[in-house]
Amino acid sequence: MSLKDKDLEQIAYLARINIEKSKFPSLKSELESILSLVASMNSVDTKSIKPLSHPLDLSQPLREDKVTEENDRENLQSNAPSKEKGLFLVPKVLEDED
């Protein structure tokens, strides 16, 4: 694929970067080689290859779903400045719209 200066200007605009005109020839060359590589990868026949979500077919062992710690609400709320019926009381932070 052959890129034009206008293509590079559009890419630079979309990327919100400023590219000096003197760097256009080398940048064009690099981008064209990248696009050539992508085109060659697109031409590979992958119809017989099963898509992978992970490179290795391994599973993550999960622990048994059971309670490992008891409810220790009294201990956890022991240092709370104010509480009521097992809930933390906090100062009002929003005003009413009256």
N, C-alpha and C positions, 0 to 999 in steps of 0.2 A: 504494500500500500504506500502510495506516495502522498506525503503531507505537504500542504502549502503554508505559506506564512500566515494566511488568514486562519487556518486551522489551529496553528500554535497560539495566535492571538486569542482565539475563542477559548482554548484550553486554559490559557493563563487567566483570562477573565473569569471563567467558571471556578478556577482554583483560587481566585483572588490573590494572584501573585504578579509581580512585575518582572518581565523578562526583557533584558536588553536585546536589541535587534542584532547586535554583533554575535550573540550566542545562539541565534536561530539555526545556523547550519549544523553545528554539533548537536544541538538538541533534537533537530529533525532526524538526524542520523540515528541517535539513540532510540527515539520513539519509534521510528520505522523498524528497527531491529526487534524491539519489544513486540510490536504488532505482528511482525513476521513470525516470531516465536509462538504467539497466541494462535495465529492462523494455522501453523503446523500442528499445534496441540489439538485444535478443533478438527483437523482432518483425520485424526486417529479413530479407527473403528472401535467403539466401546460397547456395541450392542450386546455382545456375549458376556460382558463383565457385570457382575452383580454390584450395585452401588453399596458403599460402605458408610456406616455412620461412625465407625471407629476402625482404626487400622488393624487392631487385634480383636479376636473374638473371645474376650474375657468378660466375666461378670463381676460386679462388685458385691462381695458378701455383705449382707445386711444383718444387723443384730436383731434379736427377737424383740418384738414390740410389747414390752412390758414395763411397768413402773419400776424405776431404779432408785428413786428418792421419795421419801414420804413428804406429805404436805406439812411444812413447818412454818405456817403462817405466823403464829405467835412469836417465834424466834426472829423471823424476818422483819416483823413490824415492831419489835421491841424498841428500836431506836427512832421510830417515827415520832415527830413532834406532836402530831394529832392524827387520830384514827377513830373510826366509828363503824361498828358492825363489820369488822374485818376489812374495811376499805381505808385507803389513805385519804386524808382531807387536805386539800390544797387551797391556797387563796384564789379568789375570783380574778381572772385575767381578762375577761371580755366584758364590755359594758353593754347594758340593755339599750335597745333602740327606741326608747320612749320619747 
